[in-house]
Amino acid sequence: MILPLVLGLTLFGLGEGLLVQSQWGATPWTVFAQGVSRHSHWSLGWSTVAISAVVLLLWFPLRERPGFGTIANMIIIAYVLDLVSTNLAVAHADWLKAIYAVGAVMAIGVGSALYLTTGLGPGPRDGLMTSLHRHLGVSVVYVRLTIEVVVLIVGWFMGGTVGIATAFFAATIGFSIGVSLKIVERAVVWFQS
């Protein structure tokens, strides 16, 4: 279970970094982290860890408990995001920006499928979303949408990059995760037989 978790979170961080380096936008939480980074002068990874820690603190009044996967999520994604965003060349040509954006959605989709199937604890943001859903009785779709729109707008006002890749991510990530989950589930069945 540890290997799929680490691989999944690594791919997730890679995808986040690819979106950042496309300079066509980022995921809502990374837009927020860019805004925090801009004002705190912390790296993008450290800003991501700090945001995750604050989100994790919001779990306690909701009586949520983090798992190993929750802590791994905070550390690995932020570390890989920092590594990619500081070492991968920024895409200047539109064709390369498009490759980064498509690669990002694929990497995050596969990464999500891998780490979600380990059952070692949700990421800080996912745990907050599902807990609010349970406590408020509001559809998880609306809880997630509200949280992501709020952090996107706040991050954008703080100087984070919103663009075509942000919209592309929002429109395609559900499909990418769905397809990836089916592939991972079939692979697990195949390995077990």
N, C-alpha and C positions, 0 to 999 in steps of 0.2 A: 504493500500500500504506500510505502514511503516514496518509492521510485516514481510511480505515476503522479503523486502529489508534487514532487520536486520538478519533474519534467513539465507538468501542466502549468505550474506557477512560473517556471522559466519561460515557457512559450507565451504566457500571458504578458509577462514583463517585456519580452521581445516585441510583441505586437504593440504594446503601449509606446515603446521607444520608436518603432517604425512610424507610427502615426505622428509623433512629435517631430521626427526628422523629415517627414514629408512636408512640413510647414503648411499643410492644408487644413490644420485643425487637429484636435485630439478628442479623446473620450471625455465626457462631462467631468468626471473626477480628476482627470489629468489636467483639464483646463483650469479647474480650481487649484490644483497643486502648482500649476505654472504661476497663477496669480499670487499664491502664498510665497512661492520661491522668489518672485520678483520683489516682493515687499520685505521678506525676511532675509534675503541674500543667502538662503540655504540652497543646496542643490535640489534638483527636482525630486530625486530619490528621498532625501531627508524630509522634504516637504510632504511627500506622500506618506512616509512613516508617521510624521507628526499628525497628519489628518486622520490616518488609520487609528492612531492611539486615542485621539479625541472621540472618534466614532465608537471605539471600543468602550470608552468610559460611559457612553450613552446606553450601553447594554445593561449596566448594573441596575438602574431603576426598573428596567424591563425584565429583570431576573433571567437574563441570558448568561450562558457560561461558554467561554471560548474553549476550543479544542486545540490540539497540536496544529491542525491545519489552519486555524485562525491566525496563530502567531507566525507560522511559516508563510502564510499569505502576505502578512505585513512586511516581512523581511525580504523574502525572495523577489517578489514583484518589484519592490522599490529598488533593490540592489541591481536587478537586471535592467530596469528602466534607466537608472543612472548610468550603467555601463554602456548601454546602447546609445543613449542620448548624448553621451560625451565622446564616444569613439566611432560611431557610424557617421559617415559623411552626410551632410544635409543634401537632400535631393534638390537640384536646381532645374533640371529638365522636367517638363510635365509628364513625360512617359515614365520617368523614374519615380516621380511623386505618386503616380497611379499604381505602380508596382508596389511601392511601400504601403499604400493604403489597402490594396487588395491583400497583400501579404500579412498586414496587421490584422485584418478581420479574420483571415484563415488561422493565424497563429493564436489569436485570442479565443476563437471558436474551439479549436482542438485543445488548447490549454484549459479552457473552462470545462470541457467534457472530461478531461483526465482528472482534474482536481475535484470536481463535483462528485465523481463516482467513487472516490476513496472513502467518503464518510468520516473524515477526520476533523470535521468542523468547518462551518462556512467562513468566508472572508468577513472582515468587520462590516463592510457595507451590506453584504447579503444578509448577515445576521440581524442587522438593524432593520432592514426592509421586512424580513419575514416576521420579526417580533412585533413591529408596528402593525403589520397586517393582522396578526393574531389578537393584539390588544385593542385595536381600533375597530376591527371587523370590516375593514375596507379592503377591497380587492388588491391583491399584490401588484397588479398592473398599475393601478392608480397610485399606490404608495411609491413604487419604483419610479414611475414617471414624474411624480411631484418632486421627489428627492433629487432626481437627476436634472430636472429643469432648473431647480433652485441653485444647485451647485454649479451648473453650467453658466447661468446668468451672473452669479456672484463672481465666479472665476473670470468670466469675460470682462466684467467691470474692473476687476483687479489687474487685468493685463494679459490673461490667458488667451491662447490662439483658438479661435472658432472659425471654421471654414467648411469647405466642401467635404473634407474627410470626416468631419464631425457628423454631418448629415448622412454620409455614406455609411459610417459605422452604425448610426442609429437605425438606418433602414435595413441593414444586412446582418447585424450581429445575431439576432434571434435565429435566423435561418442557418447561419454558420454553426452556432451552438447545437441546434437541433440535428443537423446532418452529422456533426461530429459525435454527438451522443449516440446516435444509431450505429455509427462505425465502431466506436469504443465498445458498446454493448455486444455487437457481433463478434468483435475480437476477443472479448472476455469469454463468451460462450465457446468460441472456437478453441481457445487455449485450454478451457476446462474439459473439453471433450476428447 
